[in-house]
Amino acid sequence: MHKVLGQSFDFINPKLLQQALTHRSANKCNNERLEFLGDSILGFVATKWLYHQFPEVSEGKLSRMRSSLVKGTTLAEVARHYNLSDKLILGVGELKSGGFNRSSVLADTVEAIFAAVFIDQGIDIAEKYILGVMNDWFQKVDPSISDKDAKTKLQEYLQKNGLQVPMYSLLEKNGKDHLQTFKINCRIVELNISVQAVHRSLKRAEQQAAQEILNKIVNSP
């Protein structure tokens, strides 16, 4: 019996869990493909839950509510809540560079774990597991709360304070086909703030960077 992300789970094939926790810097048998699958499984579970939970809410708002649940910053928050960084298997270089606390690494690992549970025991068990892990986050979803994304919020904040809009630039594109990853930089020149983010989706990398900058601004003295 393993306790992962706060849930006790008895893997039929424990190697799936090990793979899910393994970053590509550590081993060829890593969690990249699992993360790709887990992203879709989480999207399905969140969509199904929202559809039944909010029967009167429009498709557009449901879509934005789902985005708030599956975005990288939310999954990284989930990972940190359950101290997932303690279980990560990283290469020496990634470990030295702080990969154990990097939001993109944590978020991808959460998705990989969801996929491992699905492969091990099917969609019904995976759905139950995901809802158990993310119950607190699912319960916080509220259709009345602003559905503006991080990039929009950041731009509006900067304009409101007479500052220039953020500059997004693509630094790296790695991998092939559906396993590509994008490394972007988001810079606020006048505040001398720069944040980098990596994700397999360019748009989600930009959203993640924007959210991290918002967090820096809000938490700054």
Secondary structure, 3 states (H helix, E strand, C coil): CEEECCEEECCCCHHHHHHHCECCCCCCCCCHHHHHHHHHHHHHHHHHHHHHHCCCCCHHHHHHHHHHHHCHHHHHHHHHHCCHHHHCECCHHHHHCCHHHCHHHHHHHHHHHHHHHHHHHCHHHHHHHHHHHCHHHHHHCCCCCCCCCHHHHHHHHHHHCCCCCCEEEEEEEECCHHHCEEEEEEEEHHHCEEEEEEECCHHHHHHHHHHHHHHHHHHCC
